[in-house]
Amino acid sequence: MTAPEPADPAPADPATAGRGAGARGTGSGKGPRGRGGRRRGDHAPGRPPHAGRFWSARRIPAALTALVLLGAAGLFLYDLAAVRADRPGMQWRRHLAARLAEYTPADPEVLVAAGVLVVAGAVLLVLALTPGLRGVLPMLPPDEGDGAGIRAGLGRKDAALVLRDRAMEVSGVRSARVRVGRTRVAVRAASHFRELDAVRADLEAVLTVGIGELGLAHPPQPRVRVTRAAEGKR
């Protein structure tokens, strides 16, 4: 007698099979991968990520400027309507016109007033054309379809605190001060033993890894300075 042949396995559901393959494919990596086999948050080599700086709402400067302009426009409009109605203009406007007629553009008072107006206009232009929120560093955006449209940022003080903790883990570091900027991470450390060059090399390696783990869109470069700790603080 011959053994019965095993039955053919049931055809697998394409959707189930696809999910299983996807689970196996991402299980061996360190995180979910998107297009091109890159992990979430990674960007194409040689191409900067599309994550600009956060723009400040600037509600207080905008509200103050709007109130000042609204008040000035209301006063001039009222004075214009009074003159058109054959009524005398406002006393302050006539006094101001008489005072302005006494000055020339070369007078010091006129030059000082013009300088103040120019500075105020330049400040308003800077506020209007710059993003602001310099204390927030943009982070890498997520992949499309997985939290698309969500933007994340990391405060400079928080990033400095994380990097300082990483710096304190280096052997030989007695104290460390970290200041995070947009393009640089300035680190000043004091070592109480080991060679300064060795401590500096270890700090640069640890900080490079730590900056990469922050997930910033534009990772700053570390600048490390190591000095010998004072005798009483060793």
Secondary structure, 3 states (H helix, E strand, C coil): CCCCCCCCCCCCCHHHHHHHHHHHHHHCCCCCECHHHCECCCCCCCCCCCCCCCCCCCHHHHHHHHHHHHHHHHHHHHHHHHHHCCCCCCHHHHHHHHHHHCCCCCCHHHHHHHHHHHHHHHHHHHHHHCCCCCCEEEECCCCCCCCCCCCCEEEHHHHHHHHHHHHHCCCCEEEEEEEECCCEEEEEEEECCCCHHHHHHHHHHHHHHHHHHCCECCCCEEEEEEEECCHHHC
